[in-house]
Amino acid sequence: MEGVVELILPNTVFRVRLEENNLSVLGYLSGKMRTNNIKVLMGDRVEIHFSPYDLSKGRITRRK
């Protein structure tokens, strides 16, 4: 899914508003984004992946 970062929280956690259903979820940076020092700022469009077990938290895998 895709969304927009609306709030930056500590420890590379972000509040992301999803485009499809306009929900707000927590997202954390994936390991590759941490190791390559890819910065995510407020207002950035990101791609977020969810686990089928917990749809309230997701992993940010790409900044667009």
Predicted model as a PDB file, atoms N, CA, C, CB and O in Angstrom, pLDDT in the B-factor column:
MODEL        1                                                                  
ATOM      1  N   MET A   1       0.843  -1.185   0.000  1.00 93.00           N  
ATOM      2  CA  MET A   1       0.000   0.000   0.000  1.00 93.00           C  
ATOM      3  C   MET A   1       0.882   1.239   0.000  1.00 93.00           C  
ATOM      4  CB  MET A   1      -0.956   0.003   1.217  1.00 93.00           C  
ATOM      5  O   MET A   1       2.062   1.184   0.346  1.00 93.00           O  
ATOM      6  N   GLU A   2       0.295   2.337  -0.389  1.00 95.00           N  
ATOM      7  CA  GLU A   2       1.025   3.601  -0.390  1.00 95.00           C  
ATOM      8  C   GLU A   2       0.358   4.570   0.565  1.00 95.00           C  
ATOM      9  CB  GLU A   2       1.095   4.201  -1.811  1.00 95.00           C  
ATOM     10  O   GLU A   2      -0.845   4.497   0.815  1.00 95.00           O  
ATOM     11  N   GLY A   3       1.167   5.483   1.094  1.00 96.00           N  
ATOM     12  CA  GLY A   3       0.645   6.473   2.011  1.00 96.00           C  
ATOM     13  C   GLY A   3       1.572   7.670   2.099  1.00 96.00           C  
ATOM     14  O   GLY A   3       2.592   7.741   1.414  1.00 96.00           O  
ATOM     15  N   VAL A   4       1.196   8.614   2.961  1.00 97.00           N  
ATOM     16  CA  VAL A   4       1.958   9.844   3.162  1.00 97.00           C  
ATOM     17  C   VAL A   4       2.332   9.937   4.637  1.00 97.00           C  
ATOM     18  CB  VAL A   4       1.141  11.102   2.706  1.00 97.00           C  
ATOM     19  O   VAL A   4       1.489   9.729   5.510  1.00 97.00           O  
ATOM     20  N   VAL A   5       3.597  10.250   4.914  1.00 97.00           N  
ATOM     21  CA  VAL A   5       4.066  10.396   6.289  1.00 97.00           C  
ATOM     22  C   VAL A   5       3.475  11.682   6.860  1.00 97.00           C  
ATOM     23  CB  VAL A   5       5.634  10.412   6.360  1.00 97.00           C  
ATOM     24  O   VAL A   5       3.652  12.761   6.294  1.00 97.00           O  
ATOM     25  N   GLU A   6       2.774  11.558   7.986  1.00 96.00           N  
ATOM     26  CA  GLU A   6       2.160  12.748   8.587  1.00 96.00           C  
ATOM     27  C   GLU A   6       2.752  13.115   9.936  1.00 96.00           C  
ATOM     28  CB  GLU A   6       0.684  12.537   8.740  1.00 96.00           C  
ATOM     29  O   GLU A   6       2.531  14.227  10.416  1.00 96.00           O  
ATOM     30  N   LEU A   7       3.506  12.201  10.569  1.00 96.00           N  
ATOM     31  CA  LEU A   7       4.109  12.501  11.867  1.00 96.00           C  
ATOM     32  C   LEU A   7       5.357  11.646  12.030  1.00 96.00           C  
ATOM     33  CB  LEU A   7       3.101  12.245  13.034  1.00 96.00           C  
ATOM     34  O   LEU A   7       5.358  10.463  11.688  1.00 96.00           O  
ATOM     35  N   ILE A   8       6.433  12.257  12.559  1.00 96.00           N  
ATOM     36  CA  ILE A   8       7.678  11.543  12.808  1.00 96.00           C  
ATOM     37  C   ILE A   8       7.786  11.301  14.311  1.00 96.00           C  
ATOM     38  CB  ILE A   8       8.917  12.342  12.268  1.00 96.00           C  
ATOM     39  O   ILE A   8       7.721  12.238  15.107  1.00 96.00           O  
ATOM     40  N   LEU A   9       7.953  10.040  14.686  1.00 96.00           N  
ATOM     41  CA  LEU A   9       8.070   9.642  16.085  1.00 96.00           C  
ATOM     42  C   LEU A   9       9.493   9.155  16.352  1.00 96.00           C  
ATOM     43  CB  LEU A   9       7.032   8.537  16.438  1.00 96.00           C  
ATOM     44  O   LEU A   9      10.242   8.938  15.400  1.00 96.00           O  
ATOM     45  N   PRO A  10       9.896   8.975  17.625  1.00 95.00           N  
ATOM     46  CA  PRO A  10      11.260   8.502  17.918  1.00 95.00           C  
ATOM     47  C   PRO A  10      11.511   7.082  17.406  1.00 95.00           C  
ATOM     48  CB  PRO A  10      11.517   8.552  19.422  1.00 95.00           C  
ATOM     49  O   PRO A  10      10.576   6.331  17.127  1.00 95.00           O  
ATOM     50  N   ASN A  11      12.792   6.735  17.289  1.00 92.00           N  
ATOM     51  CA  ASN A  11      13.256   5.396  16.899  1.00 92.00           C  
ATOM     52  C   ASN A  11      12.786   4.988  15.513  1.00 92.00           C  
ATOM     53  CB  ASN A  11      12.785   4.373  17.903  1.00 92.00           C  
ATOM     54  O   ASN A  11      12.365   3.849  15.312  1.00 92.00           O  
ATOM     55  N   THR A  12      12.853   5.889  14.573  1.00 91.00           N  
ATOM     56  CA  THR A  12      12.484   5.659  13.164  1.00 91.00           C  
ATOM     57  C   THR A  12      11.100   5.034  13.022  1.00 91.00           C  
ATOM     58  CB  THR A  12      13.516   4.762  12.491  1.00 91.00           C  
ATOM     59  O   THR A  12      10.902   4.103  12.241  1.00 91.00           O  
ATOM     60  N   VAL A  13      10.156   5.555  13.783  1.00 96.00           N  
ATOM     61  CA  VAL A  13       8.755   5.159  13.671  1.00 96.00           C  
ATOM     62  C   VAL A  13       7.991   6.351  13.118  1.00 96.00           C  
ATOM     63  CB  VAL A  13       8.167   4.691  15.056  1.00 96.00           C  
ATOM     64  O   VAL A  13       8.245   7.490  13.509  1.00 96.00           O  
ATOM     65  N   PHE A  14       7.060   6.095  12.213  1.00 97.00           N  
ATOM     66  CA  PHE A  14       6.324   7.162  11.537  1.00 97.00           C  
ATOM     67  C   PHE A  14       4.833   6.872  11.582  1.00 97.00           C  
ATOM     68  CB  PHE A  14       6.799   7.317  10.076  1.00 97.00           C  
ATOM     69  O   PHE A  14       4.415   5.714  11.594  1.00 97.00           O  
ATOM     70  N   ARG A  15       4.034   7.931  11.608  1.00 97.00           N  
ATOM     71  CA  ARG A  15       2.584   7.796  11.452  1.00 97.00           C  
ATOM     72  C   ARG A  15       2.299   8.048   9.985  1.00 97.00           C  
ATOM     73  CB  ARG A  15       1.775   8.798  12.392  1.00 97.00           C  
ATOM     74  O   ARG A  15       2.611   9.118   9.461  1.00 97.00           O  
ATOM     75  N   VAL A  16       1.705   7.061   9.319  1.00 97.00           N  
ATOM     76  CA  VAL A  16       1.475   7.112   7.872  1.00 97.00           C  
ATOM     77  C   VAL A  16      -0.025   7.074   7.615  1.00 97.00           C  
ATOM     78  CB  VAL A  16       2.195   5.931   7.139  1.00 97.00           C  
ATOM     79  O   VAL A  16      -0.736   6.221   8.146  1.00 97.00           O  
ATOM     80  N   ARG A  17      -0.498   8.011   6.792  1.00 96.00           N  
ATOM     81  CA  ARG A  17      -1.902   8.016   6.377  1.00 96.00           C  
ATOM     82  C   ARG A  17      -1.999   7.312   5.038  1.00 96.00           C  
ATOM     83  CB  ARG A  17      -2.472   9.472   6.289  1.00 96.00           C  
ATOM     84  O   ARG A  17      -1.400   7.739   4.051  1.00 96.00           O  
ATOM     85  N   LEU A  18      -2.767   6.221   5.015  1.00 95.00           N  
ATOM     86  CA  LEU A  18      -2.910   5.421   3.799  1.00 95.00           C  
ATOM     87  C   LEU A  18      -3.831   6.123   2.810  1.00 95.00           C  
ATOM     88  CB  LEU A  18      -3.452   4.017   4.132  1.00 95.00           C  
ATOM     89  O   LEU A  18      -4.760   6.832   3.199  1.00 95.00           O  
ATOM     90  N   GLU A  19      -3.556   5.912   1.519  1.00 92.00           N  
ATOM     91  CA  GLU A  19      -4.346   6.584   0.485  1.00 92.00           C  
ATOM     92  C   GLU A  19      -5.659   5.877   0.208  1.00 92.00           C  
ATOM     93  CB  GLU A  19      -3.551   6.684  -0.792  1.00 92.00           C  
ATOM     94  O   GLU A  19      -6.673   6.530  -0.038  1.00 92.00           O  
ATOM     95  N   GLU A  20      -5.655   4.551   0.244  1.00 89.00           N  
ATOM     96  CA  GLU A  20      -6.839   3.805  -0.182  1.00 89.00           C  
ATOM     97  C   GLU A  20      -8.039   4.005   0.740  1.00 89.00           C  
ATOM     98  CB  GLU A  20      -6.512   2.340  -0.263  1.00 89.00           C  
ATOM     99  O   GLU A  20      -9.142   4.292   0.275  1.00 89.00           O  
ATOM    100  N   ASN A  21      -7.821   3.852   2.055  1.00 88.00           N  
ATOM    101  CA  ASN A  21      -8.957   3.936   2.967  1.00 88.00           C  
ATOM    102  C   ASN A  21      -8.815   5.044   3.998  1.00 88.00           C  
ATOM    103  CB  ASN A  21      -9.140   2.628   3.667  1.00 88.00           C  
ATOM    104  O   ASN A  21      -9.607   5.116   4.938  1.00 88.00           O  
ATOM    105  N   ASN A  22      -7.816   5.909   3.837  1.00 89.00           N  
ATOM    106  CA  ASN A  22      -7.643   7.097   4.667  1.00 89.00           C  
ATOM    107  C   ASN A  22      -7.471   6.766   6.147  1.00 89.00           C  
ATOM    108  CB  ASN A  22      -8.822   8.017   4.491  1.00 89.00           C  
ATOM    109  O   ASN A  22      -7.875   7.552   7.004  1.00 89.00           O  
ATOM    110  N   LEU A  23      -6.875   5.607   6.458  1.00 92.00           N  
ATOM    111  CA  LEU A  23      -6.556   5.233   7.830  1.00 92.00           C  
ATOM    112  C   LEU A  23      -5.154   5.696   8.174  1.00 92.00           C  
ATOM    113  CB  LEU A  23      -6.687   3.714   8.031  1.00 92.00           C  
ATOM    114  O   LEU A  23      -4.318   5.891   7.292  1.00 92.00           O  
ATOM    115  N   SER A  24      -4.904   5.870   9.465  1.00 95.00           N  
ATOM    116  CA  SER A  24      -3.595   6.261   9.941  1.00 95.00           C  
ATOM    117  C   SER A  24      -2.988   5.081  10.700  1.00 95.00           C  
ATOM    118  CB  SER A  24      -3.680   7.533  10.839  1.00 95.00           C  
ATOM    119  O   SER A  24      -3.593   4.579  11.647  1.00 95.00           O  
ATOM    120  N   VAL A  25      -1.785   4.630  10.288  1.00 96.00           N  
ATOM    121  CA  VAL A  25      -1.131   3.476  10.895  1.00 96.00           C  
ATOM    122  C   VAL A  25       0.311   3.835  11.262  1.00 96.00           C  
ATOM    123  CB  VAL A  25      -1.165   2.257   9.935  1.00 96.00           C  
ATOM    124  O   VAL A  25       0.848   4.839  10.795  1.00 96.00           O  
ATOM    125  N   LEU A  26       0.930   3.004  12.103  1.00 97.00           N  
ATOM    126  CA  LEU A  26       2.335   3.172  12.440  1.00 97.00           C  
ATOM    127  C   LEU A  26       3.190   2.437  11.427  1.00 97.00           C  
ATOM    128  CB  LEU A  26       2.627   2.668  13.864  1.00 97.00           C  
ATOM    129  O   LEU A  26       2.834   1.343  10.990  1.00 97.00           O  
ATOM    130  N   GLY A  27       4.307   3.024  11.051  1.00 96.00           N  
ATOM    131  CA  GLY A  27       5.232   2.380  10.138  1.00 96.00           C  
ATOM    132  C   GLY A  27       6.650   2.542  10.641  1.00 96.00           C  
ATOM    133  O   GLY A  27       7.012   3.596  11.163  1.00 96.00           O  
ATOM    134  N   TYR A  28       7.458   1.499  10.487  1.00 96.00           N  
ATOM    135  CA  TYR A  28       8.862   1.568  10.883  1.00 96.00           C  
ATOM    136  C   TYR A  28       9.720   1.269   9.665  1.00 96.00           C  
ATOM    137  CB  TYR A  28       9.177   0.574  12.047  1.00 96.00           C  
ATOM    138  O   TYR A  28       9.272   0.608   8.728  1.00 96.00           O  
ATOM    139  N   LEU A  29      10.968   1.762   9.680  1.00 95.00           N  
ATOM    140  CA  LEU A  29      11.850   1.605   8.530  1.00 95.00           C  
ATOM    141  C   LEU A  29      12.328   0.164   8.401  1.00 95.00           C  
ATOM    142  CB  LEU A  29      13.046   2.548   8.643  1.00 95.00           C  
ATOM    143  O   LEU A  29      12.597  -0.501   9.401  1.00 95.00           O  
ATOM    144  N   SER A  30      12.430  -0.309   7.173  1.00 95.00           N  
ATOM    145  CA  SER A  30      12.966  -1.647   6.934  1.00 95.00           C  
ATOM    146  C   SER A  30      14.480  -1.613   7.132  1.00 95.00           C  
ATOM    147  CB  SER A  30      12.600  -2.153   5.500  1.00 95.00           C  
ATOM    148  O   SER A  30      15.087  -0.545   7.201  1.00 95.00           O  
ATOM    149  N   GLY A  31      15.068  -2.784   7.220  1.00 94.00           N  
ATOM    150  CA  GLY A  31      16.498  -2.895   7.483  1.00 94.00           C  
ATOM    151  C   GLY A  31      17.364  -2.307   6.388  1.00 94.00           C  
ATOM    152  O   GLY A  31      18.369  -1.658   6.679  1.00 94.00           O  
ATOM    153  N   LYS A  32      16.993  -2.521   5.120  1.00 94.00           N  
ATOM    154  CA  LYS A  32      17.783  -1.979   4.010  1.00 94.00           C  
ATOM    155  C   LYS A  32      17.766  -0.452   4.013  1.00 94.00           C  
ATOM    156  CB  LYS A  32      17.252  -2.507   2.669  1.00 94.00           C  
ATOM    157  O   LYS A  32      18.763   0.181   3.665  1.00 94.00           O  
ATOM    158  N   MET A  33      16.628   0.146   4.406  1.00 94.00           N  
ATOM    159  CA  MET A  33      16.561   1.606   4.436  1.00 94.00           C  
ATOM    160  C   MET A  33      17.409   2.153   5.580  1.00 94.00           C  
ATOM    161  CB  MET A  33      15.101   2.079   4.577  1.00 94.00           C  
ATOM    162  O   MET A  33      17.969   3.243   5.464  1.00 94.00           O  
ATOM    163  N   ARG A  34      17.512   1.413   6.683  1.00 93.00           N  
ATOM    164  CA  ARG A  34      18.370   1.852   7.795  1.00 93.00           C  
ATOM    165  C   ARG A  34      19.838   1.756   7.425  1.00 93.00           C  
ATOM    166  CB  ARG A  34      18.096   1.018   9.051  1.00 93.00           C  
ATOM    167  O   ARG A  34      20.604   2.683   7.688  1.00 93.00           O  
ATOM    168  N   THR A  35      20.248   0.633   6.810  1.00 95.00           N  
ATOM    169  CA  THR A  35      21.668   0.452   6.492  1.00 95.00           C  
ATOM    170  C   THR A  35      22.138   1.407   5.407  1.00 95.00           C  
ATOM    171  CB  THR A  35      21.929  -0.977   6.058  1.00 95.00           C  
ATOM    172  O   THR A  35      23.300   1.815   5.419  1.00 95.00           O  
ATOM    173  N   ASN A  36      21.278   1.773   4.478  1.00 95.00           N  
ATOM    174  CA  ASN A  36      21.651   2.693   3.401  1.00 95.00           C  
ATOM    175  C   ASN A  36      21.374   4.146   3.740  1.00 95.00           C  
ATOM    176  CB  ASN A  36      20.919   2.329   2.144  1.00 95.00           C  
ATOM    177  O   ASN A  36      21.539   5.015   2.883  1.00 95.00           O  
ATOM    178  N   ASN A  37      20.952   4.438   4.984  1.00 93.00           N  
ATOM    179  CA  ASN A  37      20.713   5.803   5.468  1.00 93.00           C  
ATOM    180  C   ASN A  37      19.756   6.585   4.575  1.00 93.00           C  
ATOM    181  CB  ASN A  37      22.026   6.550   5.575  1.00 93.00           C  
ATOM    182  O   ASN A  37      20.026   7.735   4.230  1.00 93.00           O  
ATOM    183  N   ILE A  38      18.654   5.972   4.205  1.00 93.00           N  
ATOM    184  CA  ILE A  38      17.637   6.655   3.411  1.00 93.00           C  
ATOM    185  C   ILE A  38      16.745   7.421   4.376  1.00 93.00           C  
ATOM    186  CB  ILE A  38      16.802   5.643   2.538  1.00 93.00           C  
ATOM    187  O   ILE A  38      16.138   6.834   5.272  1.00 93.00           O  
ATOM    188  N   LYS A  39      16.669   8.720   4.192  1.00 94.00           N  
ATOM    189  CA  LYS A  39      15.918   9.588   5.094  1.00 94.00           C  
ATOM    190  C   LYS A  39      14.463   9.681   4.643  1.00 94.00           C  
ATOM    191  CB  LYS A  39      16.555  10.993   5.156  1.00 94.00           C  
ATOM    192  O   LYS A  39      14.170   9.759   3.450  1.00 94.00           O  
ATOM    193  N   VAL A  40      13.570   9.672   5.610  1.00 96.00           N  
ATOM    194  CA  VAL A  40      12.144   9.844   5.345  1.00 96.00           C  
ATOM    195  C   VAL A  40      11.702  11.079   6.114  1.00 96.00           C  
ATOM    196  CB  VAL A  40      11.306   8.566   5.759  1.00 96.00           C  
ATOM    197  O   VAL A  40      11.908  11.175   7.324  1.00 96.00           O  
ATOM    198  N   LEU A  41      11.099  12.011   5.412  1.00 95.00           N  
ATOM    199  CA  LEU A  41      10.663  13.269   6.010  1.00 95.00           C  
ATOM    200  C   LEU A  41       9.149  13.367   5.998  1.00 95.00           C  
ATOM    201  CB  LEU A  41      11.278  14.462   5.272  1.00 95.00           C  
ATOM    202  O   LEU A  41       8.470  12.598   5.317  1.00 95.00           O  
ATOM    203  N   MET A  42       8.631  14.314   6.754  1.00 95.00           N  
ATOM    204  CA  MET A  42       7.187  14.516   6.807  1.00 95.00           C  
ATOM    205  C   MET A  42       6.680  14.955   5.430  1.00 95.00           C  
ATOM    206  CB  MET A  42       6.817  15.567   7.891  1.00 95.00           C  
ATOM    207  O   MET A  42       7.262  15.838   4.800  1.00 95.00           O  
ATOM    208  N   GLY A  43       5.614  14.343   4.980  1.00 95.00           N  
ATOM    209  CA  GLY A  43       5.051  14.658   3.679  1.00 95.00           C  
ATOM    210  C   GLY A  43       5.532  13.756   2.558  1.00 95.00           C  
ATOM    211  O   GLY A  43       5.024  13.849   1.440  1.00 95.00           O  
ATOM    212  N   ASP A  44       6.510  12.876   2.827  1.00 96.00           N  
ATOM    213  CA  ASP A  44       7.005  11.964   1.800  1.00 96.00           C  
ATOM    214  C   ASP A  44       5.977  10.883   1.509  1.00 96.00           C  
ATOM    215  CB  ASP A  44       8.335  11.331   2.231  1.00 96.00           C  
ATOM    216  O   ASP A  44       5.262  10.426   2.401  1.00 96.00           O  
ATOM    217  N   ARG A  45       5.917  10.484   0.251  1.00 97.00           N  
ATOM    218  CA  ARG A  45       5.072   9.347  -0.133  1.00 97.00           C  
ATOM    219  C   ARG A  45       5.907   8.093   0.054  1.00 97.00           C  
ATOM    220  CB  ARG A  45       4.543   9.474  -1.623  1.00 97.00           C  
ATOM    221  O   ARG A  45       7.044   8.030  -0.416  1.00 97.00           O  
ATOM    222  N   VAL A  46       5.360   7.094   0.732  1.00 97.00           N  
ATOM    223  CA  VAL A  46       6.097   5.873   1.026  1.00 97.00           C  
ATOM    224  C   VAL A  46       5.259   4.662   0.642  1.00 97.00           C  
ATOM    225  CB  VAL A  46       6.488   5.814   2.517  1.00 97.00           C  
ATOM    226  O   VAL A  46       4.033   4.729   0.547  1.00 97.00           O  
ATOM    227  N   GLU A  47       5.958   3.556   0.424  1.00 97.00           N  
ATOM    228  CA  GLU A  47       5.312   2.267   0.193  1.00 97.00           C  
ATOM    229  C   GLU A  47       5.444   1.467   1.484  1.00 97.00           C  
ATOM    230  CB  GLU A  47       5.950   1.499  -1.037  1.00 97.00           C  
ATOM    231  O   GLU A  47       6.542   1.347   2.028  1.00 97.00           O  
ATOM    232  N   ILE A  48       4.351   0.925   1.973  1.00 96.00           N  
ATOM    233  CA  ILE A  48       4.341   0.243   3.264  1.00 96.00           C  
ATOM    234  C   ILE A  48       3.744  -1.151   3.099  1.00 96.00           C  
ATOM    235  CB  ILE A  48       3.543   1.058   4.316  1.00 96.00           C  
ATOM    236  O   ILE A  48       2.740  -1.332   2.410  1.00 96.00           O  
ATOM    237  N   HIS A  49       4.374  -2.129   3.739  1.00 96.00           N  
ATOM    238  CA  HIS A  49       3.937  -3.524   3.677  1.00 96.00           C  
ATOM    239  C   HIS A  49       3.457  -3.951   5.055  1.00 96.00           C  
ATOM    240  CB  HIS A  49       5.085  -4.454   3.179  1.00 96.00           C  
ATOM    241  O   HIS A  49       4.041  -3.568   6.068  1.00 96.00           O  
ATOM    242  N   PHE A  50       2.389  -4.745   5.092  1.00 95.00           N  
ATOM    243  CA  PHE A  50       1.792  -5.175   6.344  1.00 95.00           C  
ATOM    244  C   PHE A  50       1.922  -6.679   6.515  1.00 95.00           C  
ATOM    245  CB  PHE A  50       0.328  -4.760   6.407  1.00 95.00           C  
ATOM    246  O   PHE A  50       1.979  -7.433   5.544  1.00 95.00           O  
ATOM    247  N   SER A  51       1.968  -7.093   7.770  1.00 92.00           N  
ATOM    248  CA  SER A  51       1.871  -8.510   8.105  1.00 92.00           C  
ATOM    249  C   SER A  51       0.394  -8.878   8.136  1.00 92.00           C  
ATOM    250  CB  SER A  51       2.569  -8.828   9.477  1.00 92.00           C  
ATOM    251  O   SER A  51      -0.431  -8.054   8.530  1.00 92.00           O  
ATOM    252  N   PRO A  52       0.043 -10.077   7.736  1.00 93.00           N  
ATOM    253  CA  PRO A  52      -1.386 -10.454   7.795  1.00 93.00           C  
ATOM    254  C   PRO A  52      -1.897 -10.589   9.223  1.00 93.00           C  
ATOM    255  CB  PRO A  52      -1.612 -11.765   7.057  1.00 93.00           C  
ATOM    256  O   PRO A  52      -3.108 -10.645   9.434  1.00 93.00           O  
ATOM    257  N   TYR A  53      -0.999 -10.643  10.211  1.00 95.00           N  
ATOM    258  CA  TYR A  53      -1.412 -10.832  11.597  1.00 95.00           C  
ATOM    259  C   TYR A  53      -1.712  -9.520  12.312  1.00 95.00           C  
ATOM    260  CB  TYR A  53      -0.347 -11.579  12.347  1.00 95.00           C  
ATOM    261  O   TYR A  53      -2.563  -9.482  13.201  1.00 95.00           O  
ATOM    262  N   ASP A  54      -1.017  -8.436  11.933  1.00 93.00           N  
ATOM    263  CA  ASP A  54      -1.215  -7.153  12.605  1.00 93.00           C  
ATOM    264  C   ASP A  54      -1.274  -6.056  11.550  1.00 93.00           C  
ATOM    265  CB  ASP A  54      -0.077  -6.872  13.639  1.00 93.00           C  
ATOM    266  O   ASP A  54      -0.243  -5.663  11.003  1.00 93.00           O  
ATOM    267  N   LEU A  55      -2.470  -5.561  11.261  1.00 91.00           N  
ATOM    268  CA  LEU A  55      -2.641  -4.541  10.227  1.00 91.00           C  
ATOM    269  C   LEU A  55      -2.524  -3.118  10.759  1.00 91.00           C  
ATOM    270  CB  LEU A  55      -3.975  -4.714   9.563  1.00 91.00           C  
ATOM    271  O   LEU A  55      -2.740  -2.164  10.011  1.00 91.00           O  
ATOM    272  N   SER A  56      -2.184  -2.957  12.049  1.00 92.00           N  
ATOM    273  CA  SER A  56      -2.033  -1.608  12.603  1.00 92.00           C  
ATOM    274  C   SER A  56      -0.596  -1.109  12.500  1.00 92.00           C  
ATOM    275  CB  SER A  56      -2.482  -1.586  14.060  1.00 92.00           C  
ATOM    276  O   SER A  56      -0.353   0.086  12.670  1.00 92.00           O  
ATOM    277  N   LYS A  57       0.375  -2.005  12.222  1.00 95.00           N  
ATOM    278  CA  LYS A  57       1.775  -1.635  12.068  1.00 95.00           C  
ATOM    279  C   LYS A  57       2.281  -2.178  10.745  1.00 95.00           C  
ATOM    280  CB  LYS A  57       2.631  -2.166  13.247  1.00 95.00           C  
ATOM    281  O   LYS A  57       1.896  -3.267  10.322  1.00 95.00           O  
ATOM    282  N   GLY A  58       3.150  -1.408  10.092  1.00 96.00           N  
ATOM    283  CA  GLY A  58       3.690  -1.850   8.820  1.00 96.00           C  
ATOM    284  C   GLY A  58       5.152  -1.487   8.670  1.00 96.00           C  
ATOM    285  O   GLY A  58       5.689  -0.692   9.442  1.00 96.00           O  
ATOM    286  N   ARG A  59       5.793  -2.072   7.675  1.00 97.00           N  
ATOM    287  CA  ARG A  59       7.215  -1.842   7.402  1.00 97.00           C  
ATOM    288  C   ARG A  59       7.336  -0.961   6.171  1.00 97.00           C  
ATOM    289  CB  ARG A  59       7.982  -3.190   7.198  1.00 97.00           C  
ATOM    290  O   ARG A  59       6.825  -1.303   5.105  1.00 97.00           O  
ATOM    291  N   ILE A  60       8.005   0.163   6.313  1.00 97.00           N  
ATOM    292  CA  ILE A  60       8.216   1.092   5.192  1.00 97.00           C  
ATOM    293  C   ILE A  60       9.358   0.549   4.349  1.00 97.00           C  
ATOM    294  CB  ILE A  60       8.529   2.554   5.695  1.00 97.00           C  
ATOM    295  O   ILE A  60      10.479   0.406   4.836  1.00 97.00           O  
ATOM    296  N   THR A  61       9.080   0.249   3.093  1.00 96.00           N  
ATOM    297  CA  THR A  61      10.086  -0.371   2.247  1.00 96.00           C  
ATOM    298  C   THR A  61      10.607   0.540   1.131  1.00 96.00           C  
ATOM    299  CB  THR A  61       9.523  -1.613   1.647  1.00 96.00           C  
ATOM    300  O   THR A  61      11.656   0.251   0.555  1.00 96.00           O  
ATOM    301  N   ARG A  62       9.917   1.612   0.818  1.00 96.00           N  
ATOM    302  CA  ARG A  62      10.348   2.479  -0.282  1.00 96.00           C  
ATOM    303  C   ARG A  62       9.838   3.887  -0.074  1.00 96.00           C  
ATOM    304  CB  ARG A  62       9.862   1.934  -1.631  1.00 96.00           C  
ATOM    305  O   ARG A  62       8.705   4.100   0.359  1.00 96.00           O  
ATOM    306  N   ARG A  63      10.695   4.847  -0.392  1.00 95.00           N  
ATOM    307  CA  ARG A  63      10.274   6.254  -0.423  1.00 95.00           C  
ATOM    308  C   ARG A  63      10.107   6.655  -1.868  1.00 95.00           C  
ATOM    309  CB  ARG A  63      11.302   7.188   0.302  1.00 95.00           C  
ATOM    310  O   ARG A  63      10.971   6.373  -2.699  1.00 95.00           O  
ATOM    311  N   LYS A  64       8.987   7.321  -2.180  1.00 90.00           N  
ATOM    312  CA  LYS A  64       8.732   7.707  -3.578  1.00 90.00           C  
ATOM    313  C   LYS A  64       8.821   9.194  -3.756  1.00 90.00           C  
ATOM    314  CB  LYS A  64       7.367   7.221  -4.035  1.00 90.00           C  
ATOM    315  O   LYS A  64       8.635   9.695  -4.864  1.00 90.00           O  
TER     316      LYS A  64                                                      
ENDMDL                                                                          
END                                                                             
